Amino acid sequence: MTSSLQSGRERLRTMMSARTVAVVGASDRPDSFGRRLTTEALRSPGVERVHLVHPTRASVFDRPCVPSLADVPEQVDLVLLGVPDKALAPTLAIASQRGDAGAVVFGPAHGVKDEIVAAAGDMTVVGGGCMGFVDTTTGVRAIGYLERDPLPAGPIGLITHSGSVFSALLRTRRALGYTVAVSSGQELVTTTAEYLEYVLSLPQTRVVGLVLETMREAPRLAAALADAAARDIPVCALTVGTSARGQVLVDAHSGAIAGSDAGWEALFSAYGVHRCGDLDDLTDSLEMFAVGRRHVPGTGRGIATAHDSGAERVLVADVAERLGVRLAALSPSTEVRLAAALDPGLVPMNPLDVWGRGADTVELFTECLGALADDPDTGAVALAVDLVEEYDGDESFAVALENLLPRTEKPVAVLAHVTAAVDPAMATRLRAQGIPVLEGTASGLRALGHLMAEPPRPRPVVPPDAERARRWSARLGSGLALGTTEWTALLTDYGIPVVPAETVRSAEAAVAAAGRLGFPVVLKSEAPELHHKTEADGVRLGLDDPVVVAAAYSDLAGRLGADVVVQRQERGVEVASGIVRDPLLGPLLMVAAGGVLVELVNDRAVALPPVDSATARSMIDRLTVSTLLAGYRGSPPADTEALVAAVVALGRLAVELGDHLDAVDLNPVLVGPDAVYVVDALVLPRTR
């Protein structure tokens, strides 16, 4: 750790635990930003001294006021800048020269961003264009609007680029309490990665929420996420817009296939981040981890739900299948136990409809929930009812859940379908006992799915082959795309099988090569500028005798050039794999459905290289095309393990040569019953 990094962390910690604060732009004028800013600073329980600064006021709230930050008699831990944009950089320059630790820039900093960065020097700076931050562990309220007092304290560390999300999550009626909440805004100086390091350093933090518009300091962010994973602190993240793409080469399919979201997907997959689809998903997931129990090691990871409605039972089954959330497969003994408790006509299955005559509700639901919880495949059990206000005072559902808690160590939750109908008093009662009340069918199921997710596997460590890397780095350094002979040699050097092929320059040579390789064969133009042969009508398939081979050669050579590749024609499921460069994370490994429609079929998975066999297999299993690989409508299963080995090998190539590559496309990769072969490839050296 460098001294500058260490000092930066110390300044951030000093700011977050500020004991001395200067409010520049302090005011007590009604309805002013300065009044709100000053009020919040003055009621920060951990702050010992607040210095008020205003150029024309002698006092604010009957407290003495100085005309300039330069007049504050001591260095301060935190400067709150309630000043116009044009005054931001000059004031920050004063703060930096004084040695103040940190500052919050609330304004949008329009037209002065570079000046602010320069003026800040070594200071920690939150913003610009932000709502500020709160730290309940140190008692600091650095916000420019009035917030509830006391703030909701709890185990969640929240970092969000969105100020609206910041205030909404602080004000939710849910059981969400925070160690730290930061509205980081534009992150002109201090980034999410730095805040995340601080949040994770607090022993009170047990779950992290992130709302991100872009990625900054990617290696540092990855290291912080790795730290969270190693310490079993779940991270729930919502990204909006697109991650930074930088170069996406129009002649490399891999960039288009991976898409602008590939960096986030790869980063989050590598470190087990729970990716949320919307704010409801994020809110339910944060409550699930903050309020409820965690998965019990050694137990199943399926979800079991009990209902008071047959239709809502079917709804949960439908939504769970659509979202890929696994429902527990009940054992025969569990089904027998449930059948003994249920009214006649109700089927003992998961999801479970419990409601029959409506008699003995407490006993019935207690027993059925207990049976579901005791099943070995169940990792979490949810009472999936709407938890409406009962006008006759009935508390049966709450009592049944309270009866269940001491009978199982597994997570217990309520899954409510109609958010607007949830009884706030009943929800508060259950949340106080460690029972999350999830408000929404889809968002609640996603939250339960996040809870049941397998922990991330440790990142593999693959020692590089230094000599191989040196040899190919020198070739790629020329900047010229690799022809068939060269990319074949490259892939072969990394243990990736390639369809046997020969490059020829005459019809006679093409016929001779076809004879050696064995009919039928494929002919493809080898024109160096032709990256996508199909689009240029540069491929001829299924050539099964010398006459058609000679004719095909003459056609291709006459239109596209004398160099033509003759390949043995193989059959199998078409898959694509490749490497795409993310400007922040570096090379990403991609596997997808292959063939000429590869960019139209949104069927791909990405990962940070290197990958082990388990990760490569998981990537392949996530593809829709995996159904074909398993054998479909009588076709034999494909050699998926050979494909796994090829993906792992491509990951090694990405690690050793990624800094010298803009893109690698392997498409199609044919996966047959007994082997896998790369049929065509495009290898583009990095252009700087």
N, C-alpha and C positions, 0 to 999 in steps of 0.2 A: 504493500500500500504506500503510495507516494505521500509526502508530507502535505502537498497541496490538496489531495483528496481527503486526507485526514482532517486538515484544517477546515475544509469546506463542510464536512460532516459536523464538526464542532460548532461552526457558525450556525448551521441549520438547527442543531439541538439548542443552541443558545437562544435563537429566535423563537423556537416553538415553546420554550420554557421561560419566556421573557419575564424578567422582574422589573425592568425599567422600559418605559415606552414613551415615545414622542409622537404626539398627534399634530401633524402639520396641516393646517386648515381647520383647526378646532373651531367650533361654533356652538352657540346655544340658540341660534335663530330657529324658530319653529319651521318644521318641514324641510330643513336643510340636510344635505348629506353630511356636512361637518357635525351637525348636532347628533345624528345617529352614530357616526363614527366615534365621537367623543363619549357618548353615553355607554357604548359597548366597551370601550377601553376602560372607563372608570368602574364598570361593574365586573371586570375580570378578577375573579377571586385570588388568582395567583400573582397578580401584578402588584408590586410594592410602591412604585412611584410612576405617576403619569405626568409628563411635561406637555403643556399645551402651547401651541405655536400659532400665532396669527399676526399678520403684518400691521394691523391697525387696532387691535383690541388689547386692552390692558388686562382684562379678565374674561373668563368664560365659565359659566356656572359658579360664579363667585370664587373662582380659582385663578391665581396669577397666570398671565399669558406673556410669552416673550415674542418679539417680532420675527425672529429667524431661527431656524434649526441651529445655526452657528452659535446662538446665544444660550442654548441648553447647556447647563453647567456640568454635565457628565456625559460620557459615552453611554449610549443606550443599546439595549438588546434588540429593540424593534422600533422601526419608524413607520408610521401609518401615513400615507400620502393622499390626503384629500385635497389635491390641488389640480388646476387645469393641466392639460397635456403639455403645454409649453413650459410649465414650471417643473415638470417631472425630472428631466435630466439635470438641470442646475441644482435641484434640491438633493437628488441622489449623489451628485458629485460632492456636495458638502458632507453628506452622511458617510460616504466612503472615506473622505479625507479625515473625518473625525474618528474613524474606526468603529462605527456602529455596525452591529452584526448583520441585521437583516431589515428588509423593508417589504411593504405590500404596495403594489401599484394597482389601484382600482380602475383607473381610467383606461380607455382603449389605446392610448399611446399613439394616436393617429399621426403618422408622418415623423415620429421621433423615436422609433424603435431602436435604430442603430445607436442613436445618442444615449439612450437609456442603458443599453448593454455596455457601452464604453464608460459611462459615468459610474456604473455600479461597481466596477473594479472587482474586488474579491467578495463583495457582499452576497448574501443569499437574498433573492428577490422573488416574491410571489407575484404572478401576473405577467403582463398587464391584462386588462379586460377581465377582471375576476371579482369574486365576492369576498375573497380573503380566506381565513382559516380559523378553526377553533381547535383547541386542545384541552379536553376535559381532564387529562392526567396532570396537566400543569396549571390549569385554570386561566388560559389565555383566550380572549374573545377578540380576534382581529378581523372584524367584519364591519361593513359599511351600511348595515340595515339592522333593525331591531329584531332580535331573536328571543325565543322562549328562555326563561330563566328559572331554574337552572337548565342547562343544556342536557339533552338525553345522553347520559354516560353509559358505556357498555363496551363490548369486545370488538366492535367493527372499526377498522381503519378504512376511511373513504377518501379516494383521490379522484377528482372529476374535472375534466376540461370544461364542463358545462356548469355555469352558475345557476341556472334554473334547476338542474338536477340536484345541485348542492343544497339549495334551500328547500326543495321539495322533500328530499330524504331526511333533512333535519326536522321537518315539520310533520312527517307522516304520523298517523295515529297508531302505526304498527309498533311492535316491540323491538325497535331498532335503536340501540344506543352505541355511542362512538367513543373510541379513544381519541382519534383525530379525524377531522374532516377538512379537506383542503380543496378549495376551488382554484385550480392552478392556472386557468385561463390560457393565455398565449405562451406561457413558459419561456419568456424572453431570456431568462437566466437560469433558474432552477427548474429541474425537470421531474416528471413522474418517477423516474428511477430513483432520484435522491429522496423524494418524499416516501417512496416505498421502503427504502432502506431504513428511514427513521421510524416509520410505522411498525416495521417488523422488529425493531430493536426494543419496543415497549413490551414488557411482559404481559400487559393487560390485553394486547391484541391477539384475538383468536380467529379472526376471519377478515379478509380484505375485499373491498369492493372497488372496482375501477370502471370509469366511464371515459373512453379515450376517442379522440378524433384523429390522432396521428401518433406516430412512434418516434421518440427521440432517445438518443443515447442507448441504442439497441443492445450493445454488449452489456452495459451496466444494468439495463432493465432485465435482460435474460439472467444475469447473475443474481439479482434480487428475487426473481421468480424461482430460480433454483434453490435459493435459501429458504423461501417459503415452503417449497415442496419437501425439502429435506427435514423441515421442522413440523410437517403435517399441519400447516396453516393454510386452509383453503382460500383460494383467490377466485372471486367471481367477477367476470369482466364483460362489459358491453362496449363494443366498438361501433362507431357510426362513420359514414362516409367511406373513404378508401384509405388504406395504408399507402405509404410512399412507394411508388412503383419505379420511379427513375426510368431506366432503359427497359422497354419491352419491345424487342425487335420484331418488326412486322414480318420478317421472313423466318422467324423461329416460332413454331407452333407452341412450344412449351410455355412461353410467356402468356399467350392468349388463353391457353388451357388453364394455367394456374390462376390467372386473374389477379385483380388488384388486392384481393383479400388474402392471398397466399401467405404473406409474411406473418400476419396475425395467426392464421390457422397453424402454421408450422411452429411458431413460438409457443402458442398456448398448448398444442399437443405435446410438445417436448417436456413441458413442466407441469402438466396436469391442471392447467387453468380451466375453470368451469365457465364456458362461454355462454353468455345469455343473449337471447334474441331480441329482447325489448326490456323496458323498465319494469313491467310487471314480473317478468322472469327474474330480473335482478333483485327486485324487492323480496319476492318469495324465497329466492335462494339465500339471500343474506339472512332472512329470518330463520330459515331452516338450519343454517349453520350456527347462527348466533344464539338461538333460543333452545333448539332441540338437542337431542343426543346424536352422537356420531355412530357410524357403522361399527358393529361389534365384530372384531376379527374372528375369522373362522366360521362365521355364519353366512347364509346365502346372501345374494345381492338382488333378489327379486323383490318387487313391491306387491303387497297384498292390500286390497281395499274392501271395506264393508259398507253397504249402502242401505238406505231406506227407500230406494226407488229402483225399479227394474230398468226404466229408461236411462237413468243416470249411470247405472251399472254398465249398460251397453255403450254409453257415451265415453266413459273412461276407457273401455276396451278399444274403442275406435281411435281415440286421441292418443293413447299410449302406443298403439301400433304405428300411427302416423309419425310420432316423434321418436320412435325407436327406444322407448322406455320399456324395460323388461318387467313383465309381471311374473310373480312367483308361480312355479308349477307345483301345485299342492300334491302331497303324498297321499296314497290310498288311506293311510291311517287318519290323516287330517280330514279327508272327505267323510270317512265313517263318523268321526267325532262331530263334524258339522251337521251331518244328516240327522244325528240323534237330537240336536238342539233345534233345528229348523222346523217350521210349520210344514205340513204336507203340501207338496207341490213346488216347494222351493228347491233349487238345485245346488248341491254343495260344490261350488267351484269359485275360482278367482277370476274376475271381481265377483263379489258375493252379495246377492240381494237377501237381506235379513228380514225385511218387513213382511209380516204375514197378517195375523189378526190384530197386531198392535198391542198385544198383551205382554205383561212382564218384560217391558222394554229394557230395563236396566240389566236384569239377569240374562236375557237373551243376547244383547249386544256385548255384554262383558264376556260371556262364554265364547261367542263367535270371534270376537277380536282376539281373545286369548288363544283360540285354536289356530287362527291365522298367524299370530306372533310365534307360536311354538313350532310351526312348520320349519323344517331345516332349510328350505329354499327361500324363506322369507328373510329379507334384510331389514325391512321397515314396514310398518303397518299403518294404514290411514283410515280413519272414519270419514268416508266421503259423503257428507251430508251438507246441506246448505247452512246449517247452524243459525236458523232464523230465530227471531225473538218469539218466545212461546207465551201467548197471552193468558194461558192457564197456569203459568209458572212452572211448567214441566222442565225438569233439569236432567232427564234420563240420559241424554247423550253425554253430558259433562260428567255425570256420576260414573257412567260406564267407562269412560276414558280414565278417570281418576282411580277406578278399581283396577284397571289394567296396568297402570304405571308400576306398582310394586311387584307385579307378576312377571315382568319381562325387563331385560336390559336393552332390548332393541329400541330403535327410534320409533316414536309414536307421533302422529300428526293428524290434523283435520284437513281434509281437502274439500273446500267449499267451492261450489260452482257459480253461484250468483253473488258476486262481490257486494253489490248494493244491499243484499238482504242479510248480511252477516250481523249478528247481534253484537255490538261493541262490548257490552258488559260481559257476555259469555266468553267472547274471544280474549278479553283481558284476563279473565279468571284462568283460562286454560294456559295462556302464554306465561302467566306467572308461575305455573307449575312445570314449565319446560316442554309444553306441547305447542308447537308452531301451528298457527291457523293460516293455511295457505289459501289465498283468495283468487281463485281462477282455475279452471280445469287444466288448461294447457300449461300455464305458468307454474301451477302447483305440481303437476306431473314432471315438468322439467326440473324443478327444484329437488324433488325426490330422486330423479334420475341423477342429478349432480351428486347428491348425497351417496348414492349407491355406486358411483363410478369407481372403477379400479384405480388404485394409486398409480402415478406415473412410474415407469420403469427407469432405473438409473441410466443415464446417458452412456452409451458404449465408448470405450477408449480404444482406438485402433492405431497402433504405431504405424507411421507412414513408411513406405518403401522409398527411402531417400534417393536411391539410384534411379528407380523408375520415374519418380517425380521430377528429378533433374533432367532426365532425357526428354520427357514429353513437354516439360515447361519450356525447354529451349525451342522445340518445334512450334509450339503454340505462340511463342513470342514473336514469330514472323507476322502474325496477324492474318494469315491466309487461311481460308476454310480448307478442311481436310477432304481430299477425294476418297473414293471407295477403298482403294488399297490402304491408304493411311488410317482412315477411321476403323477399318477392319483390324489393322494391326494394333491400334490403340485399345479397342474393346477387347480383343483377344488377350492383350497384355494384362488386362484387369480381370480376366476370367469370365468375360461375357460372351456367350456363344453367338456366332454370326453365320448366316446361311452361306454355304460354299459358293464362291463366285470367281469369275475371271473378267478382266478388262481386255477388250479386243479392239482392233482397228480395221477389220475387214470382214466381209461376209463369210469368207472361207474360215477365218479364225473363229468367228462366232459359231459356225456349224461344228467345228472341231471341239470347241469348249463345251458345247451342249452335249456332244457325245461323251466327253470325259465326265461331266457332271451328272448326266442322266436325265432323260426326258421325263416329264415336260419341264420346260425352262421358262424363265422370265428374262426379257431384255429391257434395259433401262438406259436412257441417255446419261452420259457422264459429263455433260457440259458443265464446266466449273461454275458458271454464273447461274445455273439452274438449280435452285434450292428445293423447289416443289415440283417434282417431275410430272405428277398426275395432271396438275393444272395446265402444263404445257404439252399435254398429249405425248409425254415422253416415256411411257411404259407400255409394254406388250406382255400379256399374260397367257399362260396355257399353251405355249408353243410346243407341239408334240412331234414334229418331224423336221428334217433338215431343210426342206423347201420353204416352210413357213418361217423358220429361223432366219434363213438368208433374206427372205423378202422383208421381214421385220427389221433386220439390220439396215438394209438399204433405205427403208423409209426413215428410220430414226437418224441415220448418219446424214442423209440428204437434207433433213430439216434442221437438225440440232448439233451436228458435229460428228466427227469420225469415231470418237471414243465412246464405246458402248459397253455396259456391264452385262454379262451373262450370269444368271443365278439359277441354281436348282430351285424349282417351285416346291414349296412346303405348304402344308395345311395346318390350321389350328385356330384357336380363338385369338382375335386381334386385340392386342393391348399396346398402349404407348407408355413410354417412360422417358424421363429427361431431367435436365438440370436447368433451372432458371435463376438468374441473379437478382436478388433483392438488394437495393442499394444500401440498406441499413444492416440487414442480417447476413448478407453474403449469399453463397449458393444455397438453393433449396432443391430438394429432391422431390420429383413428381412422378406419380403413376396414374394412368387414366385408361378409359376405354379407347381403343385404337381405331385406325382406319381413316378413310377420307373424310368422315363426318366428325372427327375428333373434337373440333372446336365448337360444333353445334350441340354435342351431347355433354351436358354438364355432369360429368361423372369422373371425378378425380380426387386424389388425396395428395397432400404435400407434407413434408417433414424436414426438419433440420438434419443434415447429415453429420456424422455417419449414423446408420441405423443397424440394429441387430436383426436377427431373423424374426423375432417376435414382433418387432415394430413393422418390418416389411410385410409380414403376414397380415397384421392388423390393417395396414394401408390397403392391401389388396381386398381384404374382406369387406371394407367399407364401400367398394365399388359395386354398382349394379351389375356390371359385367361378371362379377364373381359367381353369379348364378350360372352363367355359361361355362365358367371354368370348372364348376362342380359336376357338370354333365347335365344336359338339358334335352328332354324329349328323346331319350335313347342314345344320345351321343356319349361317348366315353368321357370320363373325367380327364381334365387336362393336368399336366404335370405342374401343379401349383408350386411345389417345393423348388422346382428348377427356376420358376419365375422369382420366387423369394430370393434364391441365391443370386440371381442376376440383379435384382434391385439392391441387395446388400453390396454387391460388387460396384454398382454404379455409385452408391453412396461413398465408397472408398475413393473412387475416381474424383468425386466432387470435393472431398476433403483434400486430396493431394494436389488437384489441379484447378480447383474452383476459382482461385485468384487470377487464373489465366483464361477463364472461359466466360463468354457472354451467355451462351446457351448450348445445350445438347438436346437434340430430339432423336429418340429411338422410336420410329413408327413406320410400319407396324412391327411389333414384336409378336411373333407367332408362338402360341403356347399349345403344343400338341400333347398327345397322351403320354409320350415318353421323353420329350425334350422341349427346349425353348430356343428360338433363334431370332436374332435381330435381322430383319429383312432390309431395312433402310435406315440411314442415320444422317443427321446434319450436325456437324460440330463447328461452332463458330468461336474462334479465339476472341478474347476480350479486346475491344478497341478503346483506347484511353484518349 
